């Protein structure tokens, strides 16, 4: 799960990055609205945590701009603006949750988990396709109840496909997701990972269909 943290307070962003990374999230920090817009075009994310008091742009303006650009990923506002008018404005402009500073880390983690579960996995901790299960809490991928033996890169690719089940996911989006691991990707890297994953999951009534020029779809073979 890749999260973009838009926060200009370095002490807070460093602390949150450390804490959330330890719970299994991949955190990228943007300390200005301009950099946030730039990195959103270059990389793929699953969720945004947005401060409203940014040095170059008001966070609510950035929120409106992102929604006008059809950025549909979930956005949580994390801000010191605790009056009711700002809360109402934030939600009405497209935020999925609104949390005020100071805050308890346990509550933030619980809200993030609930937001991810609501937006990607219904109201369950488990996302299922055929005999595969992704636990959105532990980030583990199971096959018939057993932990699937995958490399970190293979697991990241399969996680994207599971999180976006029922949708065709482009090679570019998968590459953007993997780029957050900090390594350059060869031109054929995605095809290689998809090929390896197919071998791992073929015994579990699950397949990956290729749509030429569009991307990949994880599907339950029993539904064919």
N, C-alpha and C positions, 0 to 999 in steps of 0.2 A: 504494500500500500504506500503510494508516493504522495506526500503532503507538501504543499508550498506554504511556508509560513511567511507572511508579509508583515514584518515587524521591524521598526527602526531602533528599538531599545536593545542594544547588543547584549547586555547582561541577561535580559529576559529571553531573547532569542537563543542565546547559547544554552541557557538552562533548559528551555523547552526542547531544543534539539537533542540535547543529551538524554533527557528523561524519555522523550517519545521514541528516540532511536533504540533505547534499551527495551522498549516494549514491542519492538518489531517493525516500526514505521521507518520509511526512508524520508528524511526531512531535508528540504532545500530552503534556504533563507533568502528572502529579498528584502532589503532595507529601504527601498523606495518603490513608489508606484510604477515609475518608469521601468525599473529593472524587472519588476513583477510582470509587466506586460511583455517585455522582451523575452523573458525566460518561458512564459506561457506559450509563446510562438515556437520556441525551440525544443521544448520538452513536454512530455505528457505527464499529467498529474491526476490523482483520483479525488483530491479534496484540497480546499484552500482554507487557511486560518488567516483572517484579515483584521489588522489593527486599523482603526479609523483615523488616528492622529499621525499620519505620515508626513514627512518633511516637504514633499514636493506636490502632493495632491491629497485632497480630502478623501478618506476611505470610502465614504458613501458615493462620491462621484466616481471613484474607480469601480465600485460595485455596479453602479448603473451602467457604466461603460462596458464592463465585462458581460453583463446580461444582454445588452444591445448587440454585442458581438456574438451572441448565441453560445456563450460559455455556459454549459449546462451542468458542470460538475458542482457538487455541494460546496457551499461556502458558509463557514462559521465566523461570525464577527467576535473578536476578542478585544475589548476596549475599556477605557476608563470612563467613557460616557455612559453614565448609569441612569439618566433621567428617562422617563417613560416616552417622551416624544422621539428621542433618538432610537429607542428600542422599536417603536412602531415604524419609524421611517426605515430602519435597517431591514426589518422583515418585509415591509411593503415593497422595498426596492429589489428584493430577490434573495436576501440571506435566508439560509435554512435553519440557522440557530444564532442566538445572540447571548454572549456571556460577558460579564463585567469584571474588570480588575478592581481590587485584588481577588484572586480566585484560589480554590483548592485544587491541587493537581488531580486528586482522585475524581473530583467532579468533572474536570475537563476531559480526562481519559474516558470516563463513563459516557459523557455527551458525544465525544468523537466516535466511540464505538457504536452508540445508538444511531448516530447520523449515518455512518457507513452501513450499518445493518439495514436501516430504513431505505437508503438510496440504492443499495446494491443487492441486498439479500432478503428483501421483505422484512419480516419481523423475527427471523430466525438467525442464529449464529452460523448456520450451515447453508452453503450454497451447493446444490446438487445438480449434476448432469450424469445420467445413467448411474453407474456404480462409483463415480468419483464424487468426493465431498471436499469442499474448502471450508475450513473453520476460520471465520473472519476474526475470531478472537485470538486464536493461537497462531494463525497463518499457516497451519499444517494442511497438507493435501493428502487425503486418505483414499484408498481403493479397496472397497469391500471391508472397510473398517481398519485396514492396515495402512501404516504410513508408507506412502509411495516413495521409492528410492530415486531421487532426482538430484542433479547438480543444482547449485544456486541459480544459475542462469535458466536452466530448464524449468525449475520451479517458478521463477518470475514470469516466464512466458505463459505457462499453464495457468498461473494465477490471473493474468490479464484476461485470458480466454474464459475462465470460470466467472470472474467478476462481471464480464460483459456477455454472459450466456444469452444465446438467442440473437446475438448481433454479429455481423461480419466486422472483424477488427483488421484494420489496415496494417501492412508491414511497417509503415512509418510510425504508427502509434505504438506498436510493439517495440520498435527500435528506440523510440523516445523513452519508453518505460525503462528499458534496459540501460539507456545511457546514464541514468541516475546512479548506476553502480560505478561510474568513473572510468570505464574502459572503452576504448574505441572498438567499433564493430566492423568486421569485414563485410563486404557487399553481400555475401551469401550466408551470413551468420544466422539470420532468422530462419532461412530454409533448413539449415543444418539442425537448429534446435527443434523445429517442427518435426523433422524427420526422426530425431531421437525420441521425442515425446510420443509420436505415433507408436513406436515400438513398445514403449512402456505401458501404453493404455489400451492397446488393441485387444487384450484379453478381458477387458472390463466393459464391453459393449458400448464403447465410446470412440468416436473418431474425430478427425479434424479435416473438414472439407476445404479445399482450396478454390477460391473464386478468382480467376485470373484477372489481374488488374485492380482487384478490390481488396482482397485479404483472406482471412481464415475464419472459419466458423466451427466452434466445438459443438458436436451434436451427439445425441443419444441414438445409437444404431437401432435400438429396439423400436424407435418411433418411425423408422423408415417404412 
